[in-house]
């Protein structure tokens, strides 16, 4: 199958290793992976800020770039959630674009959901990790908009040798929330401190998750607390990549 990879802005600019890990996982299962070179933002920051005009332009551009593929996959629950669940609202006044967005939404997936529920576990080839114990944070958008919770845990369990130490309130927000972290810095910081203390209490070598925005938020707070616990994207763990390794 021909898969369009939506890299996402943060992965492209902050941690390309997530994108390369995603390609490795998809190609190992026999997918032809295409990365549209002109892709930019899905419009989520503008949408969250109430800028409907900018969101509409970015969403229309995204739709034109990705609707050619059999499937669209993103290593981000928040970006996949934006395109899959919110674009029909973005295009509510344009019936043609709304219909096209709905058709593409049915073929758009967060990475672990695609690996488990479309490709199937028997096709996915996983790497070997040096880590023995990790804990998993359920990022809000992937969990609440797309139902991503068991999929990453199933994949990690298939690796062998990696134990998941569940933290208290793994479904609790880390405080990032996109523009929320900018508008309400003190509240965001307090929420993130709680999350980091929950991570620390497990004694795990790393916290693993599926959204880079949450990763940056958690890792930044851990480092300010003097904690060197690794913070990994699930795609990096599944391929055995070290943080930032391409």
C-alpha positions in Angstrom: 0.0 0.0 0.0 1.1 3.6 -0.7 1.3 5.6 2.6 1.7 9.3 2.8 3.8 10.2 5.8 2.7 13.4 7.6 5.9 14.2 9.4 4.5 17.1 11.5 6.2 20.4 12.1 7.7 19.5 15.5 9.2 16.3 14.2 10.7 18.0 11.2 12.3 20.8 13.1 13.0 19.3 16.6 13.5 15.5 16.4 13.8 14.0 12.9 14.7 10.6 14.4 11.0 10.1 15.0 10.2 10.5 11.3 13.0 8.1 10.3 11.8 5.6 12.9 8.3 5.8 11.5 9.5 5.2 7.9 11.5 2.2 9.1 8.5 0.7 10.8 6.2 1.2 7.8 8.7 0.0 5.2 9.5 -3.1 7.3 5.8 -4.0 7.0 5.9 -3.7 3.2 4.5 -0.2 2.8 5.7 2.3 0.1 6.2 5.4 2.1 6.0 8.8 0.4 6.8 12.1 2.2 5.3 15.1 0.3 8.0 17.7 0.3 5.8 20.7 0.3 3.9 19.7 3.5 3.8 22.2 6.3 1.4 22.6 9.3 -2.0 21.0 9.6 -3.4 24.2 11.1 -3.8 23.0 14.7 -2.1 26.0 16.4 -4.2 28.4 14.4 -7.4 26.4 15.1 -6.7 26.3 18.8 -6.2 30.1 18.7 -9.4 30.9 16.9 -7.8 31.8 13.6 -10.2 30.1 11.3 -9.0 31.8 8.1 -5.4 30.5 8.5 -6.7 27.1 9.5 -8.9 26.8 6.4 -6.0 27.7 4.1 -3.6 25.2 5.8 -6.2 22.5 5.9 -7.0 22.9 2.2 -3.3 22.7 1.4 -2.9 19.6 3.5 -5.9 17.9 2.0 -4.6 18.5 -1.6 -1.2 17.1 -0.7 -2.4 13.9 1.0 -5.6 12.7 -0.6 -3.7 10.9 -3.3 -2.5 8.2 -0.9 -4.1 4.9 0.1 -3.5 5.9 3.8 -2.0 8.8 5.7 0.0 8.2 8.8 1.3 10.6 11.4 3.6 9.9 14.4 1.4 12.2 16.4 -2.0 11.8 18.0 -2.6 15.5 18.1 -1.9 16.2 14.5 -3.7 13.1 13.3 -6.6 14.1 15.6 -6.7 17.5 14.0 -6.9 16.2 10.4 -9.2 13.3 11.2 -11.7 14.8 13.6 -11.7 18.6 13.1 -11.3 19.2 9.4 -15.0 18.5 8.7 -15.7 21.4 11.1 -13.1 23.6 9.4 -14.8 23.0 6.1 -18.4 23.1 7.4 -19.3 25.9 5.0 -17.8 24.2 1.9 -19.6 21.0 1.1 -17.1 19.7 -1.4 -14.1 20.2 0.8 -16.0 18.8 3.8 -16.8 15.6 1.8 -13.2 15.3 0.7 -12.0 15.7 4.2 -14.4 13.1 5.5 -13.2 10.6 2.9 -9.5 11.2 3.8 -10.3 11.1 7.5 -11.3 7.4 7.1 -7.8 6.7 5.7 -5.8 8.8 8.2 -4.2 7.1 11.3 -1.9 7.7 14.2 1.2 5.5 13.8 0.6 2.8 16.4 -3.1 2.6 15.5 -2.1 2.0 11.9 0.5 -0.6 12.8 -1.8 -2.6 15.0 -5.3 -2.2 13.3 -4.4 -1.8 9.7 -1.1 -3.6 9.0 -1.4 -6.2 11.8 1.2 -7.3 14.3 2.4 -10.2 12.2 3.7 -7.8 9.5 5.5 -5.2 11.7 9.2 -5.8 12.3 10.4 -4.4 15.6 13.9 -3.5 16.8 15.7 -4.3 20.0 16.0 -1.7 22.8 18.7 -1.4 25.4 16.0 -0.4 27.9 14.5 -2.9 30.3 11.8 -0.9 32.1 9.8 2.0 30.7 6.6 3.8 31.6 4.0 5.1 29.1 2.2 8.5 29.1 -1.1 8.6 27.2 -1.2 11.9 25.4 -4.5 13.7 25.5 -5.4 14.0 21.8 -4.4 10.5 20.7 -6.2 9.0 23.7 -9.4 11.1 23.7 -9.8 11.9 20.0 -8.5 8.7 18.4 -8.7 6.0 21.1 -5.0 5.3 21.2 -4.1 3.5 24.4 -3.7 -0.2 24.0 -2.0 0.0 20.6 1.4 1.3 21.8 1.4 -1.1 24.7 0.6 -4.0 22.5 3.5 -3.2 20.2 5.9 -2.7 23.1 4.8 -6.0 24.6 5.7 -7.7 21.3 9.3 -6.4 21.5 10.2 -8.7 24.3 12.6 -7.7 27.1 10.9 -4.4 27.7 8.7 -4.1 30.8 6.0 -1.4 31.1 5.8 0.0 34.6 2.5 1.8 34.6 2.6 5.2 36.3 -0.2 6.6 38.4 -2.7 8.5 36.2 -1.0 7.7 32.9 -4.1 9.3 31.2 -3.6 12.6 33.0 -2.5 15.6 30.9 1.1 16.7 31.0 0.1 20.4 30.9 1.3 21.1 27.3 -2.0 21.5 25.5 -0.5 23.4 22.6 -1.2 27.1 23.1 -2.4 26.4 26.7 1.2 26.0 27.9 1.9 29.5 26.5 -1.2 31.2 27.8 -1.2 29.6 31.2 2.4 29.0 32.0 2.2 28.6 35.7 -0.8 26.2 35.6 0.9 24.2 32.8 4.2 24.0 34.9 2.3 22.7 37.9 0.5 20.0 35.9 3.8 19.0 34.3 5.5 18.8 37.7 2.8 16.3 38.8 3.3 14.2 35.7 7.1 14.1 36.1 6.7 13.0 39.8 4.5 10.2 38.6 7.1 9.2 36.1 9.9 9.3 38.7 7.8 7.2 41.1 7.9 4.2 38.7 11.7 4.0 38.7 11.5 3.4 34.9 14.6 4.2 32.8 12.4 6.1 30.3 9.0 7.6 29.7 7.6 6.8 26.3 4.8 8.5 24.5 3.4 9.4 21.0 3.4 13.1 20.8 6.5 15.3 20.5 4.9 18.4 22.0 4.2 16.4 25.2 7.7 14.9 25.0 9.3 18.4 24.9 7.2 19.6 27.8 7.9 16.6 30.0 11.6 16.4 29.1 12.1 20.1 29.8 10.5 19.8 33.2 12.4 16.7 34.1 15.7 18.3 33.3 14.8 21.4 35.4 14.1 19.0 38.2 17.6 17.5 37.8 16.3 14.2 36.4 17.9 12.5 33.4 15.2 9.9 32.7 15.1 9.3 29.0 12.1 10.7 27.1 11.3 8.7 23.9 8.8 8.6 21.2 7.2 5.2 20.8 8.5 4.9 17.3 12.1 5.4 18.6 11.6 2.7 21.2 10.1 0.3 18.7 13.1 0.6 16.3 15.7 0.7 19.0 16.8 4.2 18.2 18.5 6.3 20.8 17.2 9.8 21.4 17.8 12.0 18.4 19.6 9.2 16.4 19.0 9.3 12.7 
